[in-house]
Amino acid sequence: MIYINGRDLTLEQVIAVARGGEQVALTDEAKYAVNKARAYVDRKLAEHAVIYGLTTGFGKFSDVFVPEEETAALQRNLIISHACGMGEPLPVEVVRAAMLLRCNALSRGNSGIRLSTVETMLAMLNKGVHPIVPEKGSLGSSGDLAPLSHIVLVMLGEGEAIYEGVRMSGREAMEKAGIPTVALAAKEGLALNNGTQIMTAIACNVLWDALALMKTADIAAAMTAEAQLGIKKAFDHKIHDVRGQKGQQTVAQNLLQLLEGSGLAHDLNPNKVQDAYAIRCVPQVHGASRDAIEYVYGVVSREINAVTDNPLIFPDEDEVISGGNFHGQPMALAMDFLGIALSELANISERRIERMVNPALSNGLPAFLTKHGGVNSGFMIAQYSAASMVSENKVYAHPASVDSIPSSANQEDHVSMGTTAARKCAMILDNSRKVLAIELFTAAQALWLRGEEKLSPATKAVYDCIRTYVAPIEEDVVMYPNMNACENLIRRNAITAAAESVCGALR
């Protein structure tokens, strides 16, 4: 059980709930804070105070007063009118993460929602009622209005959901799970659909996989360095210490750790003075991506515990303040940065693949890593596939955060596009993982040709892991199942586990 209070939820816990089905509950502290804020809202309603979102319309209608007897209709109408998403459904792990993050933000006690309403969403999360949330339709300010509204629809008995693996109406899903639907009270609709939880949920999932992919990239580079008869001296700590970039130093250490005992990669090579950049500059390139990912980790960790709806309730100060925490700019910039960092891991990986398959660059390996060129094409088109995805990443890496388009009759005149940034970052991650899978597949073939007995203990463990699923290629075969098998090994973290089982933990 993970207990939330809006203050100390971690990325690891988000993933445990999103992917592992961990159960969630509010702390007593959170219940007290939620009840206190709600009591304050009820008092203000009784006083007929004019407060945005409680007794007024939304956006351009913020100057339209809504009488108390119509506030319930105001909240329901907010949700049903704002559920305007389109496209394919977001993955279940993203929806689960978003529900957790929304409940965590509400548990802080600044949103004015009823405790029973928060507990309804928690019950959905714990019992596996997963709303269908279309992936498109958010501007990232005023928060993720459209996709979050699709989550709330199911709470109302509207919309659609997945329950026990079956897609059905929201009302049927709630009934089957034994969860009563909700009639929203004043402020609750805005508390539920106004925030950055969709973009942050996508970010959490992408970031978690990016953290693992960093190590995989170093392992793939180490294997290619052996296939290229690389010069390890380029990874000497003295070079990297005089620059002082943390990520660069970490990658250099990882490479030396992985290559310890190699019979193919040596401190010096009498036949060449230095390697090409794609080998020699791995610490500088991978390291810069690591530093970018570390920055994103900080932004995402803060946003996980952020209160991002509007207006915000401060009972102790007797204030309801209308601000702009729903604006997704911090996440938009971070997701664009993460996408660029992941693109570069794939970019340099594809160049390493090219050096292995190109006989002019491979230090004596047969053309396209086949012993019988001509009748066999070998790994020629595997490199094409990697190049295709690297080029696609260059399109996706164009920043979404530099774009904006006015909405709500120009009341909301600068928006973040943070959810677009997060969604395309997820596509870049997928491509980059596939490119690294192709590099691992290619490197295994090159090392088979070099002589697997010459590998370092760490890369030999990875080689053996790959060979459990992918045989050496003597004659042309259907290639894509082998490439998919290598990608699945990355997804299961099997590549890193194999290396670390021999050389110890990588950084």
C-alpha positions, 0 to 999 in steps of 0.5 A: 500500500502506498499512502499519499499526502501530496508532498512526498510521492516518488517516481518509483511509487508512481511506476509501482502503481501505474505498472505494478498495480500497487494499491493507494490510500490517503494518509490521515494528514491528507484526509484532514487537509481535504476536509478542512479545505472543503469546509472552507469552500462550503462556508464561502458558498454560504456567504455567497462569495464571488469566487472563480470556478465556484460561483462563476463560469470558466475561462471567458465566462469568468465574469458570469455569476452562477447562483448557488442552486446551479453550481452542481450543474455548473460542475457537471457541465464543465466535465461533459463539455470539456471531454473533447479528446480524440484519437487512440486511447492513452496506455493504461499505465499513463491513465493509472499514473494520471489518476494517482497524480490527480489524487495526490494533488487533491490530497494536499488540501488546496483544491476544496474537493470533498473527501468522498470524491477523492476516494471515489477516484482512488477506488477506481484506481485500486479496483482497476476501472481505467477510463478511456482517455483519448490521446489528443486534445490538450493544450497543456494550459489550462492544464490537461482539461480535455483528457482529465475530463475523460477520466472524470466522466467515468466517475459520473457514470458517463464515458467509457472504461476498461474493466477486467480487460473489457471496454464498456460504458463508464456506468457499467464499469463502475457498477461491476466494480461496485463503486457508486458514481458521483454527483459533483458539488461546487468547485469539484469539476474544476478541481478534477480536470484542471492540472498537468497530470496527463503530461506528467503521467506520460513524463513519468513513464517515459522518464522511468524507461529513459533512466534504464535506457541510459545504461543500455546505451553504454552497454551497446557502445561497449560492445561496438567498441570491441567490434571496432577494436576500440581504444580504451584510453579515450575513456581514461578518467583523467580526460573526463576529470579535467572537463568536469561534466558529471554525466561524461565522467559516469559514462567513461567509468561505465565503459571501462567497467564494461570493457575490463578484461577485453581481448578486443578493446585495448588501451592502445592500438598500434594500427590506429591512433584514435577512434572515430567520434561515434566510439571515442566521444561516447562519454561526451555524447551519452554523458550530455544526455545523462545530464539532461535526463537528470535535470528532467528527473528533478522537474518531474519529481517536483511536478509529481507533488505539485498542486496545479488546479485553479483557483487554490484554497488557503483556509488558514489565510482565508484566501482563494487565489486565482493563479496559473499553476495549471500552465504546463510550461515547466513540463513542456520544456523538460519533455522537449529536452528529454526528447532531444537527449533520447534522440541523441542516444539513437543518433550516435547509436546509428553511426556506430551501426554504420561503422560495423556494417560498412567495410570501409569503416569496420576495421576488417569485418566483412561487408554488412557482417555476412560471410557470403556477400552478394547472394546475402545482404546481411545487415544492410537493411538493419542499418536502413531501419535504424537510419529511418527511425533516427531521421523520424526522431529529428522531426519529433525532436522539434520543440513543442514548447515554442508553440502557442495558440490562443483559446477561450476567446483569447482569455487563455492566450499563451499555452504550453503544448506540454502534453504534445511535448510529452507524447512525442517524447514517448515516440522518440523513446520508442524509436531510440530503444529500437535503434539500440536494439538494432545496435545490440543485434548488429554488435552481437553478429560482429563479435561472433565474427571477431571471436566471442572468446575475446570479449570482456566478461561483462560483454560476454554475459550480454552476448550470451543473453542475446544468443539465448534468443538470437542465433548468429546469422550464417545465411540471410534470414527474416530479420525483424523477429531478431530485432524485436527479440533484442528490443524485448530484452531491453524492455525487460532490463535483461541486457543491463542485468546480464552485464551487471551480474558480472561487472557490478552495478553500473552508474 
